[in-house]
Amino acid sequence: MSQADKARAFAAFHVKGNPLLLYNIWDAGSARAIEKAGAAAVATGSWSVAAAQGFHDGEALPLDLLVTVVERIAATVDLPLSVDFEGGFADAPEQLTQNTGRILAAGAIGVNFEDQIVRGDGLHETARQAERIAAVRSAGDSAGVPLFINARTDLFLKEQNRDRHGELVAEAIERAGIYARAGASGFFVPGLIDPDLIASVCQEISLPVNVMMMPDAPSIPALADLGVSRVSYGPAPYREAVKAIADRFTAIRSG
């Protein structure tokens, strides 16, 4: 398939009530393993990609190195590839368009794009984030690729007290609508695990909703029943893989 065909196929995988499962990868080897296991698509996690290269999360990984990792993944697997692009490694819309173009040229057909201020405090104002999403969208339009922009809100991750998540749903729904009008393709709510709140978000917005699996999150069948269209795993797969290596070495060393 062409890159544009992969992007269209990836968008079609987002079905409300039958979510796309993305067990996040971090390099070409992990992508190939997931492909062989029967995945429909692959998606990186920024924390995992950074850690695999010895960097912290939060755009500490140089953009040039991220582009190289994306190129290697795209050259290794035939599946649609979505890249966790954090905040786009820029603030100004013009630079965001340029950076997104590099990720597209490397072979990606989708990006996660978050509204927190990377290496700063809080979230971008909604109108400002809409401008940033539009800048990312323009890169896809210029490349002739219907880029899948998974607009992530960090409202819930930043509020550690889950009892207060209900107070944030109205703002999340408002952001989703504005992000959709700016060109977003999906809406990502990492940190939100309350079933009733997830159902409310899925019911009130038009975009496919992505939930991240976390301890105490509903099961995949339950998330499907709530109307979720995409389930991802963030850094958990990398952490599990690294722990398995360390545990195996410990067992060998201890005889």
C-alpha positions in Angstrom: 0.0 0.0 0.0 1.0 3.6 -0.5 1.6 5.8 2.5 -1.8 7.5 1.9 -3.5 4.1 1.6 -1.9 3.1 4.9 -3.2 6.3 6.5 -6.7 5.6 5.3 -6.6 2.0 6.5 -5.4 3.2 9.9 -8.2 5.6 10.2 -10.7 2.9 9.3 -9.4 0.7 12.1 -10.8 3.1 14.7 -14.3 1.6 15.2 -16.4 2.7 18.2 -17.1 -0.4 20.3 -14.4 -2.5 18.5 -11.2 -0.7 19.4 -7.9 -0.8 17.6 -5.3 -2.4 19.9 -1.9 -0.8 19.9 0.8 -2.5 22.0 3.3 0.3 21.8 6.7 -0.4 20.3 10.0 1.5 20.5 12.3 0.3 17.6 12.3 -1.8 14.4 12.8 -5.0 16.3 9.8 -4.6 18.6 7.7 -3.4 15.6 8.6 -6.6 13.7 7.7 -8.8 16.7 4.3 -7.1 16.9 3.8 -7.4 13.2 4.5 -11.2 13.3 2.1 -11.5 16.2 -0.7 -10.3 13.9 -1.0 -6.6 14.7 -3.0 -4.4 12.4 -0.8 -1.4 13.0 2.1 -0.3 15.1 2.6 2.8 17.3 5.5 4.1 19.2 5.4 5.4 22.7 7.6 8.4 23.3 8.8 7.3 26.8 9.8 3.9 25.4 11.6 5.3 22.3 13.5 7.7 24.5 14.4 5.2 27.1 15.6 2.7 24.5 18.1 5.3 23.3 19.2 6.3 26.8 17.1 9.5 27.1 14.4 10.8 29.4 10.9 11.4 28.0 9.8 15.0 27.3 11.6 15.7 24.0 15.0 15.0 25.4 15.5 12.6 22.5 16.9 14.7 19.6 14.4 15.0 16.7 17.1 13.8 14.3 17.4 10.6 16.2 13.6 10.2 16.4 13.4 10.5 12.6 16.1 7.8 12.2 14.1 5.5 14.5 10.9 6.1 12.5 12.7 5.5 9.3 14.0 2.2 10.5 10.6 1.1 11.7 8.9 2.1 8.5 11.5 0.2 6.5 11.2 -2.9 8.6 7.4 -3.4 8.7 4.6 -3.0 6.2 2.0 -1.9 8.8 0.7 1.6 9.2 2.9 3.4 11.7 1.8 6.0 14.2 4.5 8.0 16.0 4.2 9.5 19.5 5.3 13.0 18.6 4.9 14.6 22.0 4.5 18.3 21.5 6.0 18.3 18.0 9.5 19.4 19.2 8.5 23.0 18.6 6.1 25.7 19.7 5.6 27.9 16.7 3.2 26.6 14.0 5.7 27.1 11.2 8.3 24.9 12.8 5.6 22.3 13.8 4.7 22.0 10.1 8.3 21.4 9.1 8.9 18.9 11.9 5.8 17.0 11.1 6.9 16.9 7.4 10.1 15.1 8.5 8.1 12.5 10.4 5.9 11.9 7.4 8.9 11.7 5.1 10.3 9.0 7.4 7.2 6.9 6.8 4.7 7.6 9.5 1.0 7.9 8.8 -0.2 9.1 12.2 1.0 11.1 15.2 0.1 11.5 18.8 0.2 15.2 19.5 -0.3 16.4 23.1 -1.6 19.7 24.6 0.7 19.9 27.6 3.5 22.4 27.4 6.5 20.1 27.1 9.4 21.2 29.4 7.0 23.8 30.8 4.0 24.1 33.1 0.3 23.3 32.4 -1.5 23.0 29.1 -1.5 25.1 26.0 -4.5 27.4 25.8 -7.2 25.7 23.8 -7.1 28.2 20.9 -3.3 28.0 20.8 -3.4 24.2 20.6 -5.9 24.4 17.8 -3.4 26.5 15.8 -0.7 23.9 16.5 -3.0 21.1 15.4 -3.8 23.0 12.2 -0.1 23.3 11.6 0.4 19.6 12.0 -2.5 19.0 9.6 -1.0 21.3 7.0 2.1 19.1 6.8 -0.1 16.0 6.0 -2.1 18.0 3.4 1.1 19.2 1.7 2.4 15.6 1.6 -0.8 14.2 0.2 -1.2 12.0 3.2 -4.4 12.0 5.3 -2.4 12.1 8.5 -4.1 10.6 11.5 -3.7 13.2 14.3 -4.4 11.7 17.7 -5.0 14.8 19.7 -3.9 14.0 23.3 -5.2 16.0 26.3 -3.1 15.8 29.4 -6.0 17.1 31.7 -6.3 13.7 33.4 -2.7 12.7 33.6 -1.8 16.0 35.3 -4.5 15.6 37.9 -3.3 12.9 40.2 -6.4 12.9 42.3 -8.8 10.7 40.3 -11.7 11.8 42.4 -11.4 15.2 40.6 -11.4 13.8 37.1 -15.2 14.3 36.8 -14.6 18.0 37.2 -12.4 17.9 34.1 -14.7 16.1 31.7 -16.5 19.2 30.5 -13.2 20.9 29.5 -12.0 17.7 27.8 -15.2 17.6 25.7 -14.8 21.3 24.8 -11.2 20.7 23.8 -12.1 17.7 21.7 -14.6 19.8 19.7 -12.1 22.6 19.1 -9.3 20.1 18.2 -11.6 18.3 15.8 -12.4 21.5 14.0 -8.7 22.3 13.8 -8.0 19.0 12.0 -7.7 16.3 14.7 -8.6 12.8 13.8 -8.9 11.2 17.2 -8.9 12.2 20.9 -6.6 10.6 23.5 -7.4 10.8 27.2 -4.5 9.1 29.0 -5.0 8.9 32.8 -8.8 8.6 32.5 -9.9 5.1 33.8 -13.3 5.7 35.4 -15.9 3.8 33.3 -18.7 6.4 33.6 -16.4 9.2 32.7 -15.0 7.3 29.7 -18.5 6.6 28.5 -19.5 10.3 28.8 -16.5 11.4 26.7 -17.2 8.7 24.1 -20.9 9.8 23.9 -20.3 13.5 23.8 -17.6 13.9 21.2 -17.4 13.0 17.5 -13.8 11.9 17.4 -12.7 8.3 18.0 -11.6 8.0 21.6 -8.2 6.5 22.7 -7.8 5.2 26.2 -4.5 4.1 27.7 -4.4 0.8 29.6 -3.3 1.5 33.2 -3.6 -0.4 36.5 -7.3 -0.4 37.5 -8.4 0.5 34.0 -11.4 -1.3 32.6 -10.8 -4.4 30.5 -10.6 -4.2 26.7 -14.2 -5.8 26.4 -15.4 -3.2 28.9 -13.8 -0.4 27.1 -15.4 -1.6 23.9 -18.8 -1.5 25.6 -18.1 2.0 26.7 -17.6 3.2 23.1 -13.8 3.4 23.0 -12.2 3.2 19.5 -8.5 2.7 20.3 -6.6 1.2 23.2 -2.9 1.8 23.7 -0.4 0.7 26.3 2.1 3.6 26.6 5.4 2.6 28.2 4.2 -0.6 29.8 5.4 -3.0 27.0 9.0 -1.5 27.2 9.1 -1.7 30.9 7.9 -5.3 30.8 10.5 -6.3 28.2 13.3 -4.7 30.1 12.2 -6.3 33.3 12.1 -9.7 31.6 15.7 -9.2 30.4 16.9 -8.2 33.9 15.0 -11.0 35.6 16.5 -13.6 33.2 20.0 -12.3 33.8 19.5 -12.3 37.5 18.4 -16.0 37.3 21.4 -16.9 35.2 23.8 -15.2 37.5 22.4 -16.8 40.6 22.8 -20.2 39.0 
